[in-house]
Amino acid sequence: NWKGWWFHPSDRRFFGIRVTHQPSPWIQDYGNFLIKAFIPSSFSTSTSRDKFTGYSPTKSTFSPYYFKTNLLAYGTATESCTLEFTASNHGGIMRVSFPSHVEAENNEIPGFRQTRRIQIVLNGDGDYSYVGRSPIDGTSMIGGYTKANSGGVGTADADFAHYFVALIYGGSDGSIPTSFSVENVKADDNSAWIDFEGENPNHRILTVRFATSFISAAQAMVNLQSEVALETITFDSLVEESRLQWREVLGRVKVHPIRHEEMGYTIAEAASIRRVFYSSMY
């Protein structure tokens, strides 16, 4: 029940991508928040239904530079809802492919909404968020900061802040600026979100480019432009850049093949030992 352990490989509930400065199960998080994408429930105005979706760890891709999974609650009989994520030094890019919009009489399907929501979940108690338009190209933007501190950084009175900015684009290549109306957004100290209508074909795939800073909101924007800028970085190119960086780091140690016959290991056990080593190093 220790809340520092927020991930377990046997879990079947996916809450979002956790961004944290201090992913330690012993001293817990500092400056943490969630980035998530989902189709909000139409059955209730309560957000409790939308906290998580089912997912299958065995059918997901986990690596230091790339994550991919299917969000099971938002798929249809013929199409999946797929979330992909890759990271830079101070941020990353999330790409979400929603099922195609389903045409129906009066544009209503009982019990099924097709709105796409991008949300950043904060922690209350001094956190701050806002929704606006990017000064770069006018696309939808969520920004703010969190002061979440589990005690591992400074004292309980430490006034640190983890600033973030996220720009949201549409289109298959994630290059089309999005827009919003004021009735389709929300921002407070607990979360910020923007809803995008499913009828717009540019909203079938939404791409979130974000960056963070412990200095200021302005520095977060500088980090975004230098690491995940639309003009210079695509999702796939960032995956490759991150892959090469991790290969360089993990390649500093050379592991020779285990002579499993001499040491009494099966082939599967020897491969497991190798994975444990690189996982611990990572």
C-alpha positions as CSV (number, residue, x, y, z in Angstrom):
1,N,0.0,0.0,0.0
2,W,3.0,2.3,0.0
3,K,2.0,5.1,-2.4
4,G,5.6,5.5,-3.7
5,W,5.1,2.3,-5.8
6,W,2.9,3.8,-8.5
7,F,3.8,1.2,-11.2
8,H,3.7,-2.5,-11.2
9,P,4.1,-4.7,-14.3
10,S,1.0,-6.8,-13.4
11,D,-1.3,-3.7,-13.1
12,R,-4.1,-3.6,-15.7
13,R,-5.2,0.1,-15.2
14,F,-3.6,2.9,-17.2
15,F,-3.9,6.4,-15.7
16,G,-1.6,8.3,-18.1
17,I,2.0,9.2,-18.7
18,R,3.6,10.2,-15.4
19,V,6.1,13.1,-15.6
20,T,8.2,13.4,-12.5
21,H,11.6,14.8,-11.4
22,Q,12.1,12.1,-8.7
23,P,10.7,8.7,-9.6
24,S,11.8,7.1,-6.4
25,P,9.7,4.4,-4.6
26,W,11.5,5.2,-1.4
27,I,11.3,9.0,-1.1
28,Q,8.3,9.3,-3.6
29,D,7.8,11.9,-6.2
30,Y,8.6,15.6,-6.6
31,G,7.1,17.8,-9.2
32,N,4.9,15.1,-10.7
33,F,1.9,15.3,-13.0
34,L,0.0,13.2,-15.5
35,I,-0.5,13.7,-19.2
36,K,-3.4,11.7,-20.5
37,A,-5.7,11.3,-23.5
38,F,-9.2,9.8,-23.4
39,I,-12.8,9.9,-24.6
40,P,-14.8,11.3,-21.6
41,S,-17.7,9.4,-20.4
42,S,-21.2,10.6,-21.3
43,F,-22.9,8.6,-18.5
44,S,-22.1,11.0,-15.7
45,T,-20.6,14.5,-15.1
46,S,-18.3,12.9,-12.5
47,T,-14.7,12.6,-13.6
48,S,-14.2,9.5,-11.5
49,R,-15.2,7.3,-14.5
50,D,-12.4,8.8,-16.6
51,K,-9.5,8.3,-14.2
52,F,-8.2,5.2,-16.0
53,T,-8.7,2.7,-18.8
54,G,-7.8,-0.9,-19.0
55,Y,-4.6,-1.9,-20.8
56,S,-2.6,-5.0,-21.4
57,P,1.1,-4.8,-20.3
58,T,1.9,-8.0,-22.3
59,K,0.6,-6.3,-25.5
60,S,2.4,-3.0,-24.8
61,T,5.9,-1.8,-25.8
62,F,8.1,-0.7,-23.0
63,S,11.6,0.6,-23.7
64,P,13.7,3.5,-22.4
65,Y,13.0,5.5,-25.5
66,Y,9.5,4.4,-26.6
67,F,6.2,3.4,-25.1
68,K,3.1,2.2,-26.9
69,T,-0.2,0.7,-25.6
70,N,-3.8,0.3,-26.5
71,L,-6.3,2.2,-24.4
72,L,-9.0,-0.5,-24.2
73,A,-11.9,1.6,-22.9
74,Y,-11.9,3.8,-26.0
75,G,-11.5,1.4,-28.8
76,T,-14.3,0.1,-31.0
77,A,-15.1,-3.3,-32.5
78,T,-12.9,-2.5,-35.5
79,E,-10.4,0.1,-34.3
80,S,-8.1,0.5,-31.3
81,C,-7.2,3.7,-29.4
82,T,-3.4,3.8,-29.4
83,L,-1.1,5.9,-27.3
84,E,2.6,6.3,-28.1
85,F,5.2,8.3,-26.1
86,T,8.8,9.2,-26.5
87,A,11.0,11.5,-24.4
88,S,13.6,14.3,-24.8
89,N,15.9,15.6,-22.1
90,H,13.3,18.0,-20.6
91,G,10.0,16.9,-22.2
92,G,8.6,14.6,-24.9
93,I,6.0,13.9,-27.5
94,M,2.8,11.9,-27.0
95,R,0.8,10.7,-30.1
96,V,-2.7,9.3,-29.7
97,S,-4.6,7.6,-32.5
98,F,-8.4,7.6,-31.7
99,P,-10.9,5.4,-33.6
100,S,-12.5,7.0,-36.6
101,H,-15.6,9.1,-36.0
102,V,-18.8,7.1,-36.4
103,E,-21.6,8.8,-38.2
104,A,-25.1,8.3,-36.7
105,E,-28.6,9.8,-36.9
106,N,-28.7,13.1,-35.1
107,N,-24.9,12.6,-34.5
108,E,-25.7,10.7,-31.3
109,I,-24.9,7.2,-30.2
110,P,-26.5,6.4,-26.8
111,G,-23.9,5.9,-24.2
112,F,-20.9,6.7,-26.4
113,R,-19.2,10.1,-26.8
114,Q,-16.6,10.7,-29.5
115,T,-15.0,13.8,-28.0
116,R,-11.2,13.6,-27.7
117,R,-9.8,15.0,-24.5
118,I,-6.2,16.0,-23.7
119,Q,-5.7,16.5,-20.0
120,I,-2.9,17.3,-17.6
121,V,-3.7,16.1,-14.0
122,L,-2.2,18.1,-11.2
123,N,-2.2,17.7,-7.4
124,G,-4.1,20.7,-6.0
125,D,-2.7,22.5,-3.0
126,G,-0.8,25.3,-4.7
127,D,-0.6,23.9,-8.3
128,Y,-1.6,26.1,-11.2
129,S,-2.8,25.6,-14.8
130,Y,-4.2,27.5,-17.7
131,V,-5.4,27.0,-21.2
132,G,-4.4,29.3,-24.0
133,R,-3.0,29.6,-27.5
134,S,0.7,29.1,-28.4
135,P,2.6,32.3,-29.0
136,I,4.5,30.3,-31.7
137,D,1.7,29.4,-34.1
138,G,-1.6,29.8,-32.2
139,T,-2.2,26.1,-31.6
140,S,-4.0,24.9,-28.4
141,M,-1.8,25.1,-25.3
142,I,-1.9,24.0,-21.7
143,G,0.6,25.4,-19.2
144,G,1.2,25.8,-15.5
145,Y,3.2,24.4,-12.7
146,T,3.1,21.9,-9.9
147,K,4.6,22.2,-6.4
148,A,4.0,18.6,-5.4
149,N,6.7,17.6,-2.9
150,S,6.8,14.4,-1.0
151,G,9.6,15.6,1.2
152,G,12.6,14.3,-0.8
153,V,13.5,17.9,-2.0
154,G,14.0,20.6,0.6
155,T,11.7,20.9,3.6
156,A,7.9,20.9,3.6
157,D,8.0,24.7,3.2
158,A,10.3,24.5,0.1
159,D,8.7,26.7,-2.6
160,F,10.0,24.9,-5.7
161,A,7.9,24.6,-8.8
162,H,8.0,22.3,-11.8
163,Y,6.8,24.4,-14.8
164,F,5.3,22.8,-18.0
165,V,3.9,23.8,-21.3
166,A,2.1,21.5,-23.8
167,L,1.2,22.3,-27.4
168,I,-1.5,20.2,-29.1
169,Y,-1.6,19.5,-32.8
170,G,-3.8,17.5,-35.1
171,G,-3.4,15.6,-38.4
172,S,-1.7,12.3,-39.3
173,D,1.8,13.9,-39.1
174,G,1.0,16.0,-36.0
175,S,1.6,19.3,-37.8
176,I,-1.9,21.0,-38.0
177,P,-2.5,23.6,-35.2
178,T,-5.7,23.0,-33.2
179,S,-8.2,25.4,-31.8
180,F,-10.8,25.3,-29.0
181,S,-13.9,27.1,-27.7
182,V,-14.1,28.4,-24.1
183,E,-17.0,26.0,-23.3
184,N,-14.7,23.0,-24.1
185,V,-11.9,23.7,-21.7
186,K,-11.2,23.7,-18.0
187,A,-8.2,24.7,-15.9
188,D,-7.6,24.8,-12.1
189,D,-5.2,23.6,-9.5
190,N,-6.3,20.0,-10.0
191,S,-6.2,19.6,-13.8
192,A,-6.5,21.3,-17.1
193,W,-8.1,19.8,-20.2
194,I,-9.2,20.7,-23.7
195,D,-11.9,18.8,-25.7
196,F,-11.7,18.3,-29.4
197,E,-14.7,17.2,-31.5
198,G,-14.5,13.8,-33.1
199,E,-16.2,15.0,-36.3
200,N,-13.1,16.9,-37.3
201,P,-10.9,14.4,-39.2
202,N,-7.8,16.3,-38.0
203,H,-8.7,15.2,-34.5
204,R,-8.4,11.5,-35.2
205,I,-4.7,11.7,-34.3
206,L,-3.6,14.2,-31.7
207,T,0.0,15.0,-30.9
208,V,1.1,16.6,-27.7
209,R,4.5,18.3,-27.6
210,F,5.5,19.3,-24.1
211,A,8.5,20.5,-22.1
212,T,9.3,21.3,-18.5
213,S,11.6,23.5,-16.4
214,F,12.5,24.1,-12.8
215,I,13.5,27.7,-13.6
216,S,10.4,29.3,-15.1
217,A,7.5,29.0,-17.6
218,A,9.6,30.9,-20.1
219,Q,12.4,28.4,-19.8
220,A,9.9,25.6,-20.3
221,M,9.0,27.2,-23.6
222,V,12.6,27.6,-24.6
223,N,13.1,23.8,-23.8
224,L,10.1,23.0,-26.0
225,Q,11.4,24.9,-28.9
226,S,14.9,23.5,-28.6
227,E,14.0,19.8,-28.1
228,V,10.5,19.1,-29.5
229,A,9.8,22.0,-31.9
230,L,7.3,21.2,-34.7
231,E,9.6,22.8,-37.3
232,T,12.6,20.5,-36.6
233,I,11.4,17.3,-34.8
234,T,8.9,14.7,-35.7
235,F,7.7,12.0,-33.4
236,D,9.6,9.3,-35.3
237,S,12.8,11.3,-35.4
238,L,12.7,11.9,-31.6
239,V,12.2,8.1,-31.1
240,E,15.4,7.5,-33.1
241,E,17.3,10.3,-31.4
242,S,16.3,9.0,-28.0
243,R,17.1,5.4,-29.0
244,L,20.6,6.4,-30.0
245,Q,21.2,8.3,-26.8
246,W,20.1,5.4,-24.6
247,R,22.2,3.0,-26.8
248,E,25.3,5.2,-26.1
249,V,24.6,5.2,-22.4
250,L,23.8,1.5,-22.0
251,G,26.6,0.6,-24.4
252,R,29.3,1.9,-22.0
253,V,29.1,-1.5,-20.3
254,K,29.7,-4.7,-22.3
255,V,28.1,-7.8,-21.1
256,H,29.6,-11.0,-22.3
257,P,27.3,-14.0,-23.0
258,I,26.6,-16.1,-20.0
259,R,27.8,-19.7,-20.5
260,H,24.6,-21.0,-19.1
261,E,25.6,-24.7,-19.4
262,E,28.7,-24.2,-17.2
263,M,26.8,-22.1,-14.7
264,G,23.7,-24.2,-14.4
265,Y,21.3,-21.8,-16.1
266,T,18.8,-22.5,-18.7
267,I,18.8,-20.2,-21.8
268,A,15.7,-18.4,-20.5
269,E,17.3,-17.9,-17.1
270,A,20.4,-16.4,-18.7
271,A,18.4,-14.0,-20.8
272,S,16.4,-13.0,-17.7
273,I,19.7,-12.2,-15.8
274,R,20.8,-10.0,-18.7
275,R,17.4,-8.1,-18.7
276,V,17.7,-7.6,-14.9
277,F,21.1,-6.1,-15.3
278,Y,20.2,-3.6,-18.0
279,S,16.9,-2.8,-16.3
280,S,18.8,-2.0,-13.1
281,M,21.3,0.1,-15.0
282,Y,18.5,2.0,-16.7
